[in-house]
Amino acid sequence: MPLQNYARYLRQLLPVLLLGSSPQLYAQALEPVKGLLTPESVVQDTDGKIYVSEINEFGKDGDGQIRVIDHGKNTVLIKGLDDPKGLAISGKMLYIADKTKILRVALDHKPAKAEVFVAAVDFPRIPQFLNDLDVDAHGNLYVSDSGDIMGAGNGGAVYKITPNHTLSLLIDGNQDPRILAPNGLLSDAKGTHLLMLDFTSGVLYDYTLANKQLTEVANGFGGGDGIVKQTDGTIYVSDWKSGKVFRVNSDHTITLIKEGYQSAADIALSHDGKHLLVPDMKAGVLDPLPLK
């Protein structure tokens, strides 16, 4: 083999040796992505692909979309959505909270196509503002309806949806007056606890599903939006109104880690846990924030 070809071969082989052949370890260099159309939520799959929901114009049906960022390539995966917000991946399925319904997309199917997983009429009452999504290890989905989030900031609810489409109300403002406009959700793997972040009150709660107990964890987040948790238990929270991102420490004290966003929306952890992916909605930017 000529020397230049052997050198090229080693350059190609080195990432494989470092990362291994498992797609679980497949990574991509993270750079800011600009020019997005009102990005609201983001999630990274195990293969490194990053999916972003783009609302575009609020309240205008049909102009929303899902964008995929794949190692420098930036393409639209799904068009024709209404106001897509929360995203969650379970297996090969991408779930989307789209205004009043839940959609799902088979990521291993080409071309990608969105189908209705839960319609608006399947809810006990027609949702006002479906917002965040999360999924546990059993494939159960959790979805927040932020209610009258743009008005008085009440009427919200949180639902659980099993893989076989069984939908149940977990908690709403009628059961507990502290539930105003629930936004960010984060389930533990077993589906026993659910962190809830309220947009109106700025309070982070822990909800125990077994006894339906709601406990305050921390507060002062203004327009609380997204929640993530690292493997060591550290929690990060975004504040849409102030454009700030916070860390919630183990003693429940709060540390500001970055400010200056126009509107820090529904954050996610990169698959390797080294970055927070922060959609700055008004700026149209996805910012990968390094974590120390």
N, C-alpha and C positions, 0 to 999 in steps of 0.2 A: 504493500500500500504506500503510495507517495506520501512524503512527510506532511505536506499541507492537508491531504485528505485525512491522515491519521489525527492531526491536530483538530480538524473539524469534527471528527468522530468523537474525540474526547470531550469537546465542548458540548456536543449533543448528549453524551452519556452522563456527564456530571450531574445535571439536575435530577436524572432518574436515580442515580446512586444516592443523592442527598435526600430526595423526597420519598423514594421507594415507589413501587408500582401501584400501591393502593390509591384509589381515587379519594380516600379519606384524607390523604396527605397532599393532594394536588392543590397548589396555591398559585396566586398570581400577585404581581406587584400592584399595590393599591395606590392610585393617584386620584386627585379630585376630578370629578366629572362635571362639566359646566353645560349650560344650555338646555337643562331639563325643564319640562313643562309642569311646574307646580308639583315637584316630587313630595310624596307624603310618607311612604313606607319603603323599607328595603329589607332584603333577606339574602344571605349567601348560602348556596347549596354546597354539598360536600365536594363537588367537582370544581369548585372555585367560581362558578358563574354567579353573578350578582343580579338580582331582579329588583326593579324599582317601579313603584306605582306612580303614575303621573296623572293628576286630576285634570290638568290643563285649566279650563275655565270652570269655576265652581258653579254648580247648578245647571250646566249645559250638558244635556245627555248626548252620548255618542262621541264625545271628543277626548275621552280618557283612554289611557293605554298602559301597557306593561312593557318596560324596556329591559333588555338583558345586556349586561356588560360582561364580555368574555375575552379576557386577556388582550385588551386594547380595542377589541371590536365592540361597537355600540350600535345595537339594532333594536327594532321594535318587535316584540314577541306577539302581542295581542293588541288589536285596535278595536275601536267602536264601543268602549266601555263608558259608563256614566261618570261617577265620581269615585274611582277606585282608591281605596286607602289601605287598610291593614293587609299584610301578606303573611302566609305561613306555609312551610313545606313539610309534608309528611310522605315519606317514601318518594315516589316519583310524581306526586301530585302537588301542584301549587294552588293554594286556596287564596281567594281574593274577596275582601269585603267591599262590595260595589253598591254603595248608596243604601238600598233597601233589600239586597239579596246577597247570597254567598255564591261565588262562582268557583269552579275548579278547572285546572288545565293539566292534562297529562304531559309531563315534560319530556317523555320518551316517545311522543307521537309527533310526526311531522306531516303536514304543517300543524302548528299548535292551534288548538281550538278551545274556546271557553264554553263550558256548559253550566247550567244552573244546578247547583248542589242543594241549596235551600232557597226557595222563593220567598218573596215578601209575605205572601198569604199563609206560609207555613208557620210564621211566628204568632204568638198569642195575640199580639196587636202589631199592626204594620209599623216597622221600624221607622224612626225619624232620621237617624244619622248613624248607620253602621260604621264603626270606626276601626278598632284594633282587632287583631286575630292572634291566637296562639294555639299550640297543639301540644298534647302530652305524649308520653311514650306509647300509650294505648291507641293513639289516633283520634282521641277526643278533641274536638275544636271548642275554643272559647271565644266568644265574640261580644264586643261592647257596642251597645246602642247609646250614643252620647246624648240622645234626646234633643232638647231645645238648646243645643250648645251655642248657637249664634244669638239666642235671645236671652231669656231669663236664666238659662243654665240649669234646667231640671228636667225630669221626665225620663231619665236614663235607666238602663237595665243591662244586665249581663246574663248571657245564655250559654248553655253547654249543648253541643251537638255531637252525638256519637257517630261512629263510622257508618252505621246503618240508617242514618238520617233522623234518629230520635232526638227531638229538641225539647229542652227543659229550661225553665227560668230559674236561674240561681239566686238572683237578688235584684231588687229594684227599689225605687224611692218610696213605694208604698210599704214595703217590708222594713226599710231602714231609711230615715230621713237624711242620713249622711250621703246616700247615693244620689248625686245630683247629675253630673255629666261624666260617667266613667269613660275613660279613654284607654290608656295603656294597660295591657294585661300580660302576665307572665306566670305560667303554670309550672309547678315542679314536675319532675318526670313521672311520678306516680299518679298525678292528678288528685292529690289530697289537699294542696294549698294553691291559692291563686292570688298573686299580687295584683292589686288594682290601683290605678292612678287616676284621680278625679281632676278633670280639666277646670271645673268651676272653683272648687275649694283648694286645689293644689295639695291635697293630702294623699299620701301613699298608704294603702291599707293591705293587710294580709287577711284573706278570707279562707276559713277552714270549711271545706265542703261537707265534712261529716256532720258537724254540729251547727253549720251555718253561722259561725261566729265571725264578726268583722272587727279587726283590731288595728288601731293606728300604728304605723311603723315610723313615719316621719312626715313633716309638713313644710310648707313654705315654698312650694314649687310653682306658684303662679298658675300658668296654663299648662299643667302637667300633661305630657304627651306620651313619650316612650319609656319603656323599662327594659333593661337587660341585667343579667347576673353572670359573673364569671364563675369558674369552677371552685374558686376559693370562697365564694359567698358574697363577694363585693358586688353591690348593686349600683347601676348608673341610671340616671333619670334625665330626661330632656324637658325643658320648659319652653313651650312654643311662644308664649307671650314675650318673655324677656330675651329669648335667643341664647339661653345658657344651658350648659350641661353640668350636672352635679354627680358626685360620688357619695353614696350613703355608706358610711363606715359601719363596722361591726357593732359599735356602741350606739348606732343610730344618729350620730352626728353627721353633718353635711359639709362636704368640701366642694367648692366651685373648681371645676377643672378647665372649663373654657367658656368664654362669652364672646359676643360680637356677631353671632349669627342673626340674620333677620328674623328667622322663625325656625327653631330647631324642632323638627317633627319626630316621626316614629323611628327611633334609632334601632340598630341591630349590632350584634357582635360579628366581627369577621370570623370565619370558620376556625382560624388558628388562635383566636382569642386575643390577638395583639392589637386590634384596632376597633374603635367604635365607628360604625358607618352612620353618618349624620346627614339626613336630607335637610338642607336649608330650603324650605318650601318657597319663600318669597324670592330668594336669590336664584333659585333654579340650579342649585349646586348640590352634589353629593360629596361630602367631605370625609375622608378616612382619617379619623383622629387617633394618633398613636397612644397606646396605653403603656404606662411605665410599670 
